[in-house]
Amino acid sequence: MWTVISCVLLASLCAVCAAVSVYSVAIAGQRQASLVRSTRSLESRVQSLETSSNEWTEELRLLANRVKMQRVRTAVAHTDAQPGKLPDPYKDPDGWRNAMNKRLAASKLPAD
């Protein structure tokens, strides 16, 4: 009789251990799936941040080019706005020579 009782207790203990191990495997699988999901989420966030950073960098580069071109246009407009000023002899020697020739010719003409 004690043999039967001990065999039944041993069998029930084995059944409980099997159930606990199945439950532990299920929980471990859920945790692993959760880790995979969080890893994918982090990868997605990093990729999104990299894309956003690249887009902002490109926009900033375009804006810097616009500002630079606006400064060039403003500088050109200010230099062209002075009608009596001679051209720069180093940058435009032919223009400077022509302007000086016109000025000398005008000064040699008799005043009416």
C-alpha positions in Angstrom: 0.0 0.0 0.0 2.8 2.5 0.8 4.3 1.6 -2.5 1.2 2.6 -4.4 0.8 5.8 -2.4 4.4 6.8 -3.0 4.1 6.0 -6.7 0.9 8.1 -7.0 2.6 11.0 -5.2 5.7 10.7 -7.4 3.5 10.6 -10.5 1.5 13.7 -9.3 4.8 15.5 -8.5 6.1 14.8 -12.0 2.8 16.1 -13.5 3.0 19.3 -11.4 6.7 19.8 -12.5 5.8 19.2 -16.1 2.9 21.8 -15.8 5.2 24.3 -14.2 7.9 23.8 -16.9 5.3 24.3 -19.6 4.1 27.5 -17.9 7.7 28.7 -17.6 8.4 28.0 -21.3 5.3 30.0 -22.2 6.3 33.0 -20.0 9.8 32.9 -21.5 8.4 32.9 -25.0 6.3 35.9 -24.2 9.2 37.7 -22.7 11.4 36.9 -25.8 8.6 38.1 -28.1 8.4 41.3 -26.0 12.1 41.9 -26.3 12.0 41.3 -30.1 9.1 43.8 -30.4 10.9 46.4 -28.2 14.2 45.9 -30.3 12.3 46.4 -33.5 10.6 49.5 -32.0 14.0 50.9 -31.0 15.4 50.2 -34.5 12.4 51.9 -36.1 12.9 55.0 -33.8 16.6 55.2 -34.6 15.9 54.9 -38.3 13.2 57.6 -38.1 15.5 59.9 -36.2 18.3 59.4 -38.8 15.9 60.1 -41.6 14.6 63.2 -39.9 18.2 64.4 -39.1 19.2 63.9 -42.8 16.1 65.8 -44.0 16.8 68.7 -41.6 20.5 68.8 -42.6 19.5 69.0 -46.3 17.0 71.8 -45.5 19.6 73.7 -43.5 22.1 73.4 -46.4 19.5 74.7 -48.8 18.7 77.6 -46.5 22.4 78.4 -46.1 22.8 78.5 -49.9 19.8 80.8 -50.2 21.2 83.2 -47.6 24.6 83.1 -49.3 23.1 83.9 -52.7 20.9 86.7 -51.2 24.1 88.2 -49.8 25.8 88.0 -53.2 22.7 89.6 -54.9 22.6 92.4 -52.3 26.3 93.1 -52.8 26.0 93.1 -56.6 23.0 95.4 -56.4 24.8 97.9 -54.2 27.9 98.0 -56.4 25.8 98.5 -59.5 23.6 101.2 -57.9 26.5 103.7 -57.8 26.5 105.3 -61.3 29.5 107.6 -61.0 31.8 105.0 -59.6 34.5 103.5 -61.7 34.9 99.8 -62.2 37.5 98.0 -60.2 40.8 98.1 -62.2 41.9 94.7 -60.8 38.6 92.9 -61.5 37.6 94.6 -64.7 40.6 96.2 -66.3 38.9 96.7 -69.7 35.9 98.3 -68.2 38.1 100.6 -66.0 40.1 101.6 -69.1 37.0 102.4 -71.1 35.5 104.5 -68.3 38.8 106.4 -67.9 39.0 107.0 -71.7 35.4 108.3 -71.6 36.2 110.6 -68.6 39.3 112.0 -70.3 37.5 112.5 -73.6 34.7 114.3 -71.8 37.2 116.6 -70.0 38.9 117.5 -73.3 35.7 118.6 -75.0 35.1 122.3 -74.7 32.3 123.3 -72.4 29.4 125.0 -74.3 
